[in-house]
Amino acid sequence: MLPEENENDIEQRDGSNRIVITVIGPDRVGIIAAVTKVLAEHSVNILDINQTIMQEFFVMVLVADMDKAAVDLLTIKDLLHSKGEELQVRIDAQHEDVFNYMHRI
């Protein structure tokens, strides 16, 4: 990713519309339901989901496809951030390429 590029530029350049969503915070009932509801309401397709409890913390990584999404990535990020504040968890969403770039060894 070039310094002047943003996640939407990458999406247009490589044709991939996959995003990675991470959720971390205190465990409570309804986290998965709330996150997946936001995605479903905006036609974002869930491709893979993995969640666990690490001591008292809920940790989830979700891969989704935005090919048929009714909104753009920035909107999804904002919606998920708001939902995270409501649930008292941290929710981040990023284009798959950005996630891979940030987590390479």
PEUR-V685162 format. One line per field, one symbol per residue. phi: phi as a letter, one per 40 degrees, with the letter a starting at -180 (. if undefined). psi: psi as a letter, one per 20 degrees, with the letter a starting at -180 (. if undefined). A space follows every 50 residues. Layout:
# PEUR-V685162
phi: ???
psi: ???
This chain:
# PEUR-V685162
phi: .cdccbccccdcccgcbcbbbbbbiccacgccdccccdcccbfccccaaa aabbfcbcbbbbbbbbdbccbccdcddccccccccccgbcbbbacdccdc ccbcc
psi: pqhiqrhhggghgiipkpqppqppapqrpjggggghggghikkppphqpp qrpodjpppppppqpjgjqirrggggggghgghgggilrppqpqqghggg ghkq.
